[in-house]
Amino acid sequence: MLTDEARKFASENSKGVITTFRKNGAAQMSIVVCTPLGDGVAFTTTEDRAKLINLRRDPRCSLLVSKDDWWGYIVLEGRAEIIDQAGTPRDEYLAACRQVYRQISGEHENWDEYDQAMIDDHRVVITVVPERVYGTAL
């Protein structure tokens, strides 16, 4: 579970690096823009990205959330929860997409247009729910 201290840090800092595992066990890292969501920290990606493919096969992952200068960070080790169009009711899916956007970028000028873009882009919301949290910012 995300601690209050980690939630506060992640709400003030959105730079992240997600580490997933390839089929051969090697680490695969990707830069993401993230924000607290539910019991973890979330970001969006598209269906065709390696990080999502890896997480569908093996949900274990680590997410580093960093200050802009990289000198303060937290790491969430845990499992990914995936919210996508196929497995989630439409309203719940779009609400999750909107919540991630709002927390990172604020209000959108046209939510109907935004919703359609999420559907057309096959966006997915991934939340890293931590089993362990550590870092210099805690």
N, CA, C and O atoms as a GROMACS GRO file, in nm:
protein
  552
    1MET      N    1   0.085  -0.119   0.000
    1MET     CA    2   0.000   0.000   0.000
    1MET      C    3   0.089   0.124   0.000
    1MET      O    4   0.197   0.124   0.058
    2LEU      N    5   0.042   0.225  -0.065
    2LEU     CA    6   0.115   0.351  -0.074
    2LEU      C    7   0.100   0.429   0.056
    2LEU      O    8  -0.012   0.455   0.100
    3THR      N    9   0.210   0.465   0.119
    3THR     CA   10   0.206   0.542   0.242
    3THR      C   11   0.167   0.687   0.211
    3THR      O   12   0.179   0.732   0.097
    4ASP      N   13   0.122   0.758   0.313
    4ASP     CA   14   0.086   0.900   0.294
    4ASP      C   15   0.207   0.980   0.249
    4ASP      O   16   0.195   1.068   0.164
    5GLU      N   17   0.323   0.951   0.305
    5GLU     CA   18   0.446   1.022   0.270
    5GLU      C   19   0.484   0.997   0.124
    5GLU      O   20   0.523   1.090   0.053
    6ALA      N   21   0.473   0.872   0.080
    6ALA     CA   22   0.504   0.839  -0.059
    6ALA      C   23   0.401   0.900  -0.154
    6ALA      O   24   0.436   0.947  -0.262
    7ARG      N   25   0.273   0.899  -0.113
    7ARG     CA   26   0.167   0.960  -0.195
    7ARG      C   27   0.193   1.109  -0.214
    7ARG      O   28   0.179   1.162  -0.325
    8LYS      N   29   0.231   1.177  -0.106
    8LYS     CA   30   0.260   1.320  -0.114
    8LYS      C   31   0.377   1.346  -0.208
    8LYS      O   32   0.372   1.436  -0.292
    9PHE      N   33   0.484   1.267  -0.195
    9PHE     CA   34   0.600   1.285  -0.281
    9PHE      C   35   0.561   1.263  -0.428
    9PHE      O   36   0.599   1.342  -0.514
   10ALA      N   37   0.487   1.156  -0.456
   10ALA     CA   38   0.447   1.126  -0.594
   10ALA      C   39   0.350   1.229  -0.650
   10ALA      O   40   0.344   1.248  -0.771
   11SER      N   41   0.273   1.294  -0.564
   11SER     CA   42   0.181   1.397  -0.614
   11SER      C   43   0.256   1.527  -0.649
   11SER      O   44   0.207   1.608  -0.727
   12GLU      N   45   0.374   1.545  -0.590
   12GLU     CA   46   0.455   1.665  -0.616
   12GLU      C   47   0.562   1.643  -0.722
   12GLU      O   48   0.624   1.739  -0.768
   13ASN      N   49   0.584   1.518  -0.762
   13ASN     CA   50   0.689   1.482  -0.858
   13ASN      C   51   0.635   1.378  -0.954
   13ASN      O   52   0.584   1.274  -0.913
   14SER      N   53   0.645   1.406  -1.084
   14SER     CA   54   0.583   1.316  -1.182
   14SER      C   55   0.681   1.244  -1.273
   14SER      O   56   0.639   1.165  -1.358
   15LYS      N   57   0.811   1.269  -1.258
   15LYS     CA   58   0.909   1.196  -1.339
   15LYS      C   59   0.922   1.054  -1.286
   15LYS      O   60   0.935   1.033  -1.166
   16GLY      N   61   0.918   0.957  -1.378
   16GLY     CA   62   0.931   0.820  -1.332
   16GLY      C   63   1.005   0.732  -1.431
   16GLY      O   64   1.016   0.763  -1.549
   17VAL      N   65   1.055   0.621  -1.378
   17VAL     CA   66   1.116   0.516  -1.459
   17VAL      C   67   1.057   0.385  -1.412
   17VAL      O   68   1.073   0.347  -1.296
   18ILE      N   69   0.988   0.315  -1.501
   18ILE     CA   70   0.929   0.185  -1.470
   18ILE      C   71   1.024   0.075  -1.517
   18ILE      O   72   1.077   0.081  -1.628
   19THR      N   73   1.044  -0.023  -1.432
   19THR     CA   74   1.125  -0.139  -1.468
   19THR      C   75   1.034  -0.261  -1.472
   19THR      O   76   0.967  -0.293  -1.374
   20THR      N   77   1.033  -0.328  -1.586
   20THR     CA   78   0.957  -0.451  -1.605
   20THR      C   79   1.056  -0.560  -1.644
   20THR      O   80   1.176  -0.536  -1.654
   21PHE      N   81   1.004  -0.681  -1.667
   21PHE     CA   82   1.091  -0.793  -1.700
   21PHE      C   83   1.056  -0.852  -1.836
   21PHE      O   84   0.941  -0.885  -1.864
   22ARG      N   85   1.158  -0.866  -1.920
   22ARG     CA   86   1.141  -0.929  -2.051
   22ARG      C   87   1.122  -1.079  -2.035
   22ARG      O   88   1.140  -1.133  -1.926
   23LYS      N   89   1.086  -1.146  -2.144
   23LYS     CA   90   1.070  -1.293  -2.141
   23LYS      C   91   1.194  -1.364  -2.089
   23LYS      O   92   1.184  -1.462  -2.016
   24ASN      N   93   1.312  -1.312  -2.126
   24ASN     CA   94   1.436  -1.377  -2.086
   24ASN      C   95   1.481  -1.337  -1.945
   24ASN      O   96   1.588  -1.378  -1.901
   25GLY      N   97   1.399  -1.258  -1.874
   25GLY     CA   98   1.430  -1.218  -1.737
   25GLY      C   99   1.507  -1.088  -1.725
   25GLY      O  100   1.523  -1.035  -1.615
   26ALA      N  101   1.556  -1.036  -1.837
   26ALA     CA  102   1.632  -0.910  -1.834
   26ALA      C  103   1.537  -0.794  -1.802
   26ALA      O  104   1.419  -0.798  -1.834
   27ALA      N  105   1.592  -0.692  -1.738
   27ALA     CA  106   1.514  -0.573  -1.706
   27ALA      C  107   1.489  -0.489  -1.831
   27ALA      O  108   1.574  -0.481  -1.919
   28GLN      N  109   1.372  -0.428  -1.837
   28GLN     CA  110   1.337  -0.334  -1.942
   28GLN      C  111   1.288  -0.209  -1.872
   28GLN      O  112   1.195  -0.216  -1.791
   29MET      N  113   1.349  -0.094  -1.900
   29MET     CA  114   1.312   0.030  -1.832
   29MET      C  115   1.255   0.131  -1.932
   29MET      O  116   1.297   0.138  -2.047
   30SER      N  117   1.159   0.208  -1.884
   30SER     CA  118   1.094   0.311  -1.966
   30SER      C  119   1.069   0.434  -1.881
   30SER      O  120   1.036   0.424  -1.763
   31ILE      N  121   1.085   0.550  -1.942
   31ILE     CA  122   1.052   0.676  -1.876
   31ILE      C  123   0.901   0.696  -1.885
   31ILE      O  124   0.841   0.673  -1.990
   32VAL      N  125   0.839   0.740  -1.773
   32VAL     CA  126   0.696   0.764  -1.770
   32VAL      C  127   0.669   0.893  -1.692
   32VAL      O  128   0.754   0.942  -1.618
   33VAL      N  129   0.550   0.946  -1.711
   33VAL     CA  130   0.499   1.058  -1.631
   33VAL      C  131   0.390   0.997  -1.545
   33VAL      O  132   0.295   0.937  -1.596
   34CYS      N  133   0.402   1.013  -1.413
   34CYS     CA  134   0.315   0.936  -1.324
   34CYS      C  135   0.254   1.023  -1.214
   34CYS      O  136   0.295   1.137  -1.192
   35THR      N  137   0.154   0.965  -1.146
   35THR     CA  138   0.081   1.035  -1.040
   35THR      C  139   0.015   0.932  -0.949
   35THR      O  140  -0.013   0.820  -0.993
   36PRO      N  141  -0.010   0.966  -0.824
   36PRO     CA  142  -0.082   0.873  -0.736
   36PRO      C  143  -0.222   0.843  -0.790
   36PRO      O  144  -0.290   0.931  -0.842
   37LEU      N  145  -0.262   0.718  -0.775
   37LEU     CA  146  -0.397   0.676  -0.814
   37LEU      C  147  -0.433   0.555  -0.729
   37LEU      O  148  -0.361   0.455  -0.730
   38GLY      N  149  -0.542   0.563  -0.656
   38GLY     CA  150  -0.584   0.451  -0.573
   38GLY      C  151  -0.476   0.413  -0.473
   38GLY      O  152  -0.428   0.497  -0.398
   39ASP      N  153  -0.439   0.285  -0.472
   39ASP     CA  154  -0.341   0.233  -0.377
   39ASP      C  155  -0.198   0.240  -0.429
   39ASP      O  156  -0.107   0.185  -0.366
   40GLY      N  157  -0.176   0.309  -0.543
   40GLY     CA  158  -0.042   0.313  -0.600
   40GLY      C  159  -0.013   0.439  -0.677
   40GLY      O  160  -0.072   0.544  -0.652
   41VAL      N  161   0.079   0.427  -0.771
   41VAL     CA  162   0.118   0.537  -0.859
   41VAL      C  163   0.096   0.489  -1.002
   41VAL      O  164   0.135   0.379  -1.039
   42ALA      N  165   0.031   0.574  -1.083
   42ALA     CA  166  -0.014   0.534  -1.216
   42ALA      C  167   0.046   0.618  -1.327
   42ALA      O  168   0.094   0.730  -1.306
   43PHE      N  169   0.041   0.560  -1.447
   43PHE     CA  170   0.079   0.628  -1.570
   43PHE      C  171  -0.001   0.565  -1.682
   43PHE      O  172  -0.062   0.460  -1.663
   44THR      N  173  -0.001   0.629  -1.798
   44THR     CA  174  -0.068   0.570  -1.913
   44THR      C  175   0.035   0.532  -2.018
   44THR      O  176   0.145   0.586  -2.024
   45THR      N  177  -0.005   0.438  -2.101
   45THR     CA  178   0.077   0.394  -2.213
   45THR      C  179  -0.017   0.339  -2.320
   45THR      O  180  -0.138   0.332  -2.298
   46THR      N  181   0.037   0.299  -2.432
   46THR     CA  182  -0.045   0.240  -2.538
   46THR      C  183  -0.025   0.089  -2.540
   46THR      O  184   0.073   0.036  -2.488
   47GLU      N  185  -0.121   0.021  -2.601
   47GLU     CA  186  -0.125  -0.126  -2.603
   47GLU      C  187  -0.001  -0.191  -2.663
   47GLU      O  188   0.030  -0.306  -2.630
   48ASP      N  189   0.070  -0.121  -2.749
   48ASP     CA  190   0.180  -0.184  -2.822
   48ASP      C  191   0.316  -0.167  -2.755
   48ASP      O  192   0.417  -0.209  -2.812
   49ARG      N  193   0.323  -0.109  -2.637
   49ARG     CA  194   0.452  -0.081  -2.573
   49ARG      C  195   0.507  -0.203  -2.498
   49ARG      O  196   0.433  -0.283  -2.442
   50ALA      N  197   0.639  -0.214  -2.500
   50ALA     CA  198   0.707  -0.327  -2.436
   50ALA      C  199   0.672  -0.336  -2.288
   50ALA      O  200   0.653  -0.446  -2.236
   51LYS      N  201   0.664  -0.222  -2.220
   51LYS     CA  202   0.636  -0.225  -2.077
   51LYS      C  203   0.502  -0.292  -2.048
   51LYS      O  204   0.490  -0.369  -1.953
   52LEU      N  205   0.400  -0.263  -2.130
   52LEU     CA  206   0.269  -0.324  -2.109
   52LEU      C  207   0.272  -0.472  -2.144
   52LEU      O  208   0.217  -0.554  -2.071
   53ILE      N  209   0.335  -0.505  -2.253
   53ILE     CA  210   0.346  -0.647  -2.293
   53ILE      C  211   0.415  -0.726  -2.182
   53ILE      O  212   0.370  -0.835  -2.147
   54ASN      N  213   0.522  -0.671  -2.128
   54ASN     CA  214   0.594  -0.737  -2.018
   54ASN      C  215   0.506  -0.751  -1.895
   54ASN      O  216   0.505  -0.856  -1.831
   55LEU      N  217   0.432  -0.644  -1.860
   55LEU     CA  218   0.349  -0.647  -1.740
   55LEU      C  219   0.230  -0.741  -1.753
   55LEU      O  220   0.184  -0.796  -1.653
   56ARG      N  221   0.179  -0.758  -1.872
   56ARG     CA  222   0.071  -0.856  -1.892
   56ARG      C  223   0.122  -0.998  -1.866
   56ARG      O  224   0.049  -1.083  -1.816
   57ARG      N  225   0.246  -1.022  -1.900
   57ARG     CA  226   0.306  -1.154  -1.880
   57ARG      C  227   0.351  -1.173  -1.734
   57ARG      O  228   0.335  -1.281  -1.677
   58ASP      N  229   0.406  -1.067  -1.675
   58ASP     CA  230   0.461  -1.073  -1.539
   58ASP      C  231   0.437  -0.937  -1.475
   58ASP      O  232   0.506  -0.840  -1.508
   59PRO      N  233   0.340  -0.926  -1.384
   59PRO     CA  234   0.304  -0.796  -1.327
   59PRO      C  235   0.404  -0.740  -1.226
   59PRO      O  236   0.387  -0.627  -1.179
   60ARG      N  237   0.508  -0.814  -1.193
   60ARG     CA  238   0.608  -0.761  -1.100
   60ARG      C  239   0.682  -0.645  -1.166
   60ARG      O  240   0.715  -0.650  -1.284
   61CYS      N  241   0.706  -0.540  -1.088
   61CYS     CA  242   0.774  -0.423  -1.143
   61CYS      C  243   0.825  -0.334  -1.031
   61CYS      O  244   0.791  -0.351  -0.914
   62SER      N  245   0.907  -0.239  -1.070
   62SER     CA  246   0.952  -0.132  -0.980
   62SER      C  247   0.933   0.000  -1.053
   62SER      O  248   0.956   0.011  -1.173
   63LEU      N  249   0.890   0.100  -0.977
   63LEU     CA  250   0.872   0.234  -1.032
   63LEU      C  251   0.951   0.331  -0.947
   63LEU      O  252   0.926   0.346  -0.828
   64LEU      N  253   1.048   0.398  -1.009
   64LEU     CA  254   1.121   0.505  -0.944
   64LEU      C  255   1.051   0.636  -0.978
   64LEU      O  256   1.027   0.665  -1.095
   65VAL      N  257   1.017   0.714  -0.876
   65VAL     CA  258   0.959   0.847  -0.894
   65VAL      C  259   1.062   0.945  -0.842
   65VAL      O  260   1.110   0.933  -0.729
   66SER      N  261   1.097   1.044  -0.926
   66SER     CA  262   1.208   1.132  -0.894
   66SER      C  263   1.171   1.279  -0.896
   66SER      O  264   1.079   1.322  -0.966
   67LYS      N  265   1.245   1.356  -0.817
   67LYS     CA  266   1.239   1.502  -0.828
   67LYS      C  267   1.297   1.541  -0.963
   67LYS      O  268   1.367   1.462  -1.026
   68ASP      N  269   1.268   1.661  -1.008
   68ASP     CA  270   1.320   1.709  -1.136
   68ASP      C  271   1.471   1.702  -1.145
   68ASP      O  272   1.526   1.675  -1.252
   69ASP      N  273   1.540   1.726  -1.033
   69ASP     CA  274   1.687   1.725  -1.035
   69ASP      C  275   1.746   1.585  -1.012
   69ASP      O  276   1.868   1.569  -1.010
   70TRP      N  277   1.661   1.485  -0.995
   70TRP     CA  278   1.697   1.345  -0.975
   70TRP      C  279   1.763   1.318  -0.839
   70TRP      O  280   1.805   1.205  -0.814
   71TRP      N  281   1.773   1.419  -0.749
   71TRP     CA  282   1.845   1.400  -0.623
   71TRP      C  283   1.754   1.362  -0.507
   71TRP      O  284   1.801   1.349  -0.394
   72GLY      N  285   1.630   1.344  -0.532
   72GLY     CA  286   1.537   1.291  -0.434
   72GLY      C  287   1.445   1.196  -0.505
   72GLY      O  288   1.395   1.228  -0.613
   73TYR      N  289   1.422   1.079  -0.448
   73TYR     CA  290   1.340   0.980  -0.518
   73TYR      C  291   1.277   0.883  -0.420
   73TYR      O  292   1.318   0.871  -0.305
   74ILE      N  293   1.175   0.813  -0.470
   74ILE     CA  294   1.119   0.697  -0.402
   74ILE      C  295   1.112   0.584  -0.504
   74ILE      O  296   1.105   0.608  -0.624
   75VAL      N  297   1.114   0.462  -0.455
   75VAL     CA  298   1.099   0.344  -0.540
   75VAL      C  299   0.983   0.262  -0.485
   75VAL      O  300   0.976   0.233  -0.365
   76LEU      N  301   0.893   0.226  -0.573
   76LEU     CA  302   0.782   0.137  -0.539
   76LEU      C  303   0.811   0.002  -0.601
   76LEU      O  304   0.821  -0.010  -0.724
   77GLU      N  305   0.824  -0.101  -0.519
   77GLU     CA  306   0.837  -0.237  -0.570
   77GLU      C  307   0.704  -0.306  -0.547
   77GLU      O  308   0.653  -0.308  -0.435
   78GLY      N  309   0.648  -0.363  -0.652
   78GLY     CA  310   0.519  -0.427  -0.635
   78GLY      C  311   0.468  -0.491  -0.762
   78GLY      O  312   0.544  -0.551  -0.838
   79ARG      N  313   0.339  -0.476  -0.783
   79ARG     CA  314   0.272  -0.538  -0.898
   79ARG      C  315   0.187  -0.433  -0.970
   79ARG      O  316   0.135  -0.339  -0.910
   80ALA      N  317   0.176  -0.453  -1.099
   80ALA     CA  318   0.098  -0.362  -1.183
   80ALA      C  319  -0.047  -0.407  -1.190
   80ALA      O  320  -0.076  -0.526  -1.204
   81GLU      N  321  -0.136  -0.310  -1.181
   81GLU     CA  322  -0.278  -0.332  -1.210
   81GLU      C  323  -0.307  -0.258  -1.339
   81GLU      O  324  -0.267  -0.142  -1.354
   82ILE      N  325  -0.376  -0.323  -1.430
   82ILE     CA  326  -0.398  -0.268  -1.564
   82ILE      C  327  -0.546  -0.238  -1.584
   82ILE      O  328  -0.632  -0.323  -1.563
   83ILE      N  329  -0.574  -0.114  -1.626
   83ILE     CA  330  -0.709  -0.073  -1.663
   83ILE      C  331  -0.705  -0.047  -1.813
   83ILE      O  332  -0.638   0.045  -1.860
   84ASP      N  333  -0.779  -0.129  -1.888
   84ASP     CA  334  -0.780  -0.114  -2.034
   84ASP      C  335  -0.923  -0.120  -2.086
   84ASP      O  336  -1.017  -0.145  -2.011
   85GLN      N  337  -0.937  -0.095  -2.214
   85GLN     CA  338  -1.070  -0.092  -2.276
   85GLN      C  339  -1.136  -0.229  -2.277
   85GLN      O  340  -1.258  -0.239  -2.263
   86ALA      N  341  -1.057  -0.334  -2.294
   86ALA     CA  342  -1.112  -0.468  -2.307
   86ALA      C  343  -1.166  -0.523  -2.175
   86ALA      O  344  -1.268  -0.591  -2.173
   87GLY      N  345  -1.097  -0.493  -2.064
   87GLY     CA  346  -1.132  -0.556  -1.938
   87GLY      C  347  -1.201  -0.467  -1.837
   87GLY      O  348  -1.224  -0.509  -1.724
   88THR      N  349  -1.235  -0.344  -1.876
   88THR     CA  350  -1.289  -0.247  -1.782
   88THR      C  351  -1.412  -0.180  -1.844
   88THR      O  352  -1.410  -0.145  -1.962
   89PRO      N  353  -1.519  -0.163  -1.766
   89PRO     CA  354  -1.633  -0.088  -1.820
   89PRO      C  355  -1.589   0.050  -1.870
   89PRO      O  356  -1.502   0.114  -1.812
   90ARG      N  357  -1.650   0.093  -1.979
   90ARG     CA  358  -1.610   0.216  -2.048
   90ARG      C  359  -1.601   0.337  -1.954
   90ARG      O  360  -1.502   0.411  -1.958
   91ASP      N  361  -1.702   0.358  -1.871
   91ASP     CA  362  -1.703   0.475  -1.782
   91ASP      C  363  -1.588   0.469  -1.682
   91ASP      O  364  -1.524   0.571  -1.655
   92GLU      N  365  -1.561   0.352  -1.628
   92GLU     CA  366  -1.452   0.334  -1.532
   92GLU      C  367  -1.316   0.355  -1.600
   92GLU      O  368  -1.227   0.417  -1.544
   93TYR      N  369  -1.304   0.301  -1.720
   93TYR     CA  370  -1.180   0.316  -1.798
   93TYR      C  371  -1.152   0.464  -1.827
   93TYR      O  372  -1.041   0.512  -1.802
   94LEU      N  373  -1.251   0.536  -1.878
   94LEU     CA  374  -1.231   0.677  -1.912
   94LEU      C  375  -1.211   0.762  -1.787
   94LEU      O  376  -1.136   0.860  -1.791
   95ALA      N  377  -1.277   0.728  -1.677
   95ALA     CA  378  -1.257   0.802  -1.552
   95ALA      C  379  -1.113   0.788  -1.504
   95ALA      O  380  -1.054   0.885  -1.455
   96ALA      N  381  -1.055   0.668  -1.516
   96ALA     CA  382  -0.915   0.648  -1.475
   96ALA      C  383  -0.821   0.728  -1.565
   96ALA      O  384  -0.728   0.792  -1.516
   97CYS      N  385  -0.845   0.725  -1.695
   97CYS     CA  386  -0.762   0.804  -1.788
   97CYS      C  387  -0.770   0.952  -1.754
   97CYS      O  388  -0.668   1.020  -1.749
   98ARG      N  389  -0.890   1.001  -1.729
   98ARG     CA  390  -0.909   1.142  -1.695
   98ARG      C  391  -0.840   1.178  -1.565
   98ARG      O  392  -0.778   1.284  -1.554
   99GLN      N  393  -0.850   1.091  -1.466
   99GLN     CA  394  -0.791   1.121  -1.336
   99GLN      C  395  -0.639   1.134  -1.347
   99GLN      O  396  -0.581   1.225  -1.288
  100VAL      N  397  -0.576   1.044  -1.422
  100VAL     CA  398  -0.431   1.053  -1.440
  100VAL      C  399  -0.396   1.184  -1.510
  100VAL      O  400  -0.304   1.254  -1.468
  101TYR      N  401  -0.469   1.218  -1.616
  101TYR     CA  402  -0.443   1.342  -1.689
  101TYR      C  403  -0.459   1.464  -1.598
  101TYR      O  404  -0.372   1.551  -1.593
  102ARG      N  405  -0.573   1.469  -1.527
  102ARG     CA  406  -0.602   1.584  -1.440
  102ARG      C  407  -0.492   1.608  -1.337
  102ARG      O  408  -0.450   1.721  -1.316
  103GLN      N  409  -0.448   1.502  -1.275
  103GLN     CA  410  -0.349   1.514  -1.168
  103GLN      C  411  -0.213   1.558  -1.220
  103GLN      O  412  -0.136   1.620  -1.148
  104ILE      N  413  -0.184   1.527  -1.345
  104ILE     CA  414  -0.055   1.566  -1.404
  104ILE      C  415  -0.065   1.700  -1.476
  104ILE      O  416   0.024   1.785  -1.463
  105SER      N  417  -0.173   1.720  -1.552
  105SER     CA  418  -0.181   1.836  -1.642
  105SER      C  419  -0.293   1.933  -1.612
  105SER      O  420  -0.296   2.042  -1.671
  106GLY      N  421  -0.385   1.900  -1.524
  106GLY     CA  422  -0.498   1.989  -1.496
  106GLY      C  423  -0.617   1.956  -1.585
  106GLY      O  424  -0.627   1.846  -1.639
  107GLU      N  425  -0.705   2.052  -1.599
  107GLU     CA  426  -0.827   2.030  -1.677
  107GLU      C  427  -0.798   2.032  -1.827
  107GLU      O  428  -0.710   2.105  -1.874
  108HIS      N  429  -0.871   1.951  -1.899
  108HIS     CA  430  -0.862   1.947  -2.045
  108HIS      C  431  -0.970   2.039  -2.100
  108HIS      O  432  -1.076   2.054  -2.040
  109GLU      N  433  -0.943   2.101  -2.214
  109GLU     CA  434  -1.042   2.195  -2.270
  109GLU      C  435  -1.161   2.125  -2.334
  109GLU      O  436  -1.266   2.187  -2.352
  110ASN      N  437  -1.147   1.997  -2.369
  110ASN     CA  438  -1.257   1.925  -2.432
  110ASN      C  439  -1.248   1.777  -2.392
  110ASN      O  440  -1.176   1.700  -2.456
  111TRP      N  441  -1.321   1.739  -2.287
  111TRP     CA  442  -1.312   1.602  -2.236
  111TRP      C  443  -1.366   1.498  -2.334
  111TRP      O  444  -1.316   1.386  -2.338
  112ASP      N  445  -1.465   1.533  -2.413
  112ASP     CA  446  -1.516   1.438  -2.513
  112ASP      C  447  -1.407   1.405  -2.616
  112ASP      O  448  -1.390   1.290  -2.655
  113GLU      N  449  -1.336   1.508  -2.658
  113GLU     CA  450  -1.225   1.489  -2.752
  113GLU      C  451  -1.114   1.405  -2.688
  113GLU      O  452  -1.058   1.315  -2.751
  114TYR      N  453  -1.084   1.435  -2.562
  114TYR     CA  454  -0.982   1.360  -2.489
  114TYR      C  455  -1.022   1.212  -2.479
  114TYR      O  456  -0.941   1.124  -2.508
  115ASP      N  457  -1.147   1.186  -2.438
  115ASP     CA  458  -1.194   1.047  -2.426
  115ASP      C  459  -1.178   0.972  -2.558
  115ASP      O  460  -1.132   0.857  -2.559
  116GLN      N  461  -1.216   1.036  -2.667
  116GLN     CA  462  -1.204   0.970  -2.797
  116GLN      C  463  -1.059   0.942  -2.832
  116GLN      O  464  -1.028   0.837  -2.889
  117ALA      N  465  -0.970   1.034  -2.798
  117ALA     CA  466  -0.826   1.012  -2.824
  117ALA      C  467  -0.774   0.893  -2.744
  117ALA      O  468  -0.694   0.815  -2.796
  118MET      N  469  -0.818   0.877  -2.620
  118MET     CA  470  -0.775   0.763  -2.537
  118MET      C  471  -0.821   0.631  -2.599
  118MET      O  472  -0.747   0.533  -2.603
  119ILE      N  473  -0.944   0.631  -2.649
  119ILE     CA  474  -0.998   0.512  -2.713
  119ILE      C  475  -0.924   0.484  -2.843
  119ILE      O  476  -0.883   0.370  -2.868
  120ASP      N  477  -0.906   0.586  -2.926
  120ASP     CA  478  -0.839   0.568  -3.056
  120ASP      C  479  -0.693   0.527  -3.040
  120ASP      O  480  -0.642   0.448  -3.119
  121ASP      N  481  -0.626   0.581  -2.937
  121ASP     CA  482  -0.484   0.549  -2.913
  121ASP      C  483  -0.466   0.417  -2.841
  121ASP      O  484  -0.353   0.371  -2.823
  122HIS      N  485  -0.576   0.355  -2.798
  122HIS     CA  486  -0.569   0.231  -2.719
  122HIS      C  487  -0.485   0.252  -2.594
  122HIS      O  488  -0.397   0.171  -2.563
  123ARG      N  489  -0.512   0.362  -2.524
  123ARG     CA  490  -0.441   0.394  -2.400
  123ARG      C  491  -0.481   0.298  -2.290
  123ARG      O  492  -0.593   0.248  -2.286
  124VAL      N  493  -0.389   0.273  -2.202
  124VAL     CA  494  -0.406   0.184  -2.088
  124VAL      C  495  -0.354   0.258  -1.966
  124VAL      O  496  -0.252   0.327  -1.974
  125VAL      N  497  -0.421   0.245  -1.853
  125VAL     CA  498  -0.373   0.300  -1.727
  125VAL      C  499  -0.309   0.187  -1.649
  125VAL      O  500  -0.371   0.083  -1.625
  126ILE      N  501  -0.184   0.207  -1.609
  126ILE     CA  502  -0.112   0.109  -1.530
  126ILE      C  503  -0.086   0.172  -1.393
  126ILE      O  504  -0.030   0.281  -1.384
  127THR      N  505  -0.126   0.102  -1.288
  127THR     CA  506  -0.100   0.147  -1.152
  127THR      C  507  -0.005   0.048  -1.086
  127THR      O  508  -0.033  -0.072  -1.081
  128VAL      N  509   0.106   0.100  -1.036
  128VAL     CA  510   0.199   0.017  -0.960
  128VAL      C  511   0.156   0.022  -0.814
  128VAL      O  512   0.162   0.127  -0.749
  129VAL      N  513   0.111  -0.091  -0.763
  129VAL     CA  514   0.068  -0.103  -0.623
  129VAL      C  515   0.185  -0.163  -0.546
  129VAL      O  516   0.222  -0.278  -0.568
  130PRO      N  517   0.244  -0.084  -0.457
  130PRO     CA  518   0.368  -0.128  -0.393
  130PRO      C  519   0.347  -0.229  -0.280
  130PRO      O  520   0.249  -0.224  -0.206
  131GLU      N  521   0.443  -0.320  -0.272
  131GLU     CA  522   0.456  -0.409  -0.157
  131GLU      C  523   0.567  -0.355  -0.067
  131GLU      O  524   0.573  -0.386   0.052
  132ARG      N  525   0.653  -0.274  -0.125
  132ARG     CA  526   0.765  -0.212  -0.054
  132ARG      C  527   0.789  -0.074  -0.114
  132ARG      O  528   0.784  -0.057  -0.236
  133VAL      N  529   0.815   0.026  -0.029
  133VAL     CA  530   0.848   0.161  -0.074
  133VAL      C  531   0.972   0.208   0.002
  133VAL      O  532   0.979   0.195   0.124
  134TYR      N  533   1.068   0.261  -0.071
  134TYR     CA  534   1.188   0.313  -0.007
  134TYR      C  535   1.245   0.426  -0.092
  134TYR      O  536   1.198   0.448  -0.204
  135GLY      N  537   1.344   0.497  -0.041
  135GLY     CA  538   1.407   0.602  -0.119
  135GLY      C  539   1.461   0.714  -0.032
  135GLY      O  540   1.439   0.717   0.089
  136THR      N  541   1.530   0.806  -0.096
  136THR     CA  542   1.592   0.917  -0.024
  136THR      C  543   1.492   1.020   0.023
  136THR      O  544   1.521   1.097   0.115
  137ALA      N  545   1.373   1.022  -0.038
  137ALA     CA  546   1.273   1.123  -0.004
  137ALA      C  547   1.182   1.080   0.110
  137ALA      O  548   1.089   1.153   0.147
  138LEU      N  549   1.206   0.963   0.167
  138LEU     CA  550   1.119   0.915   0.278
  138LEU      C  551   1.189   0.927   0.411
  138LEU      O  552   1.132   0.891   0.514
   0.00000   0.00000   0.00000
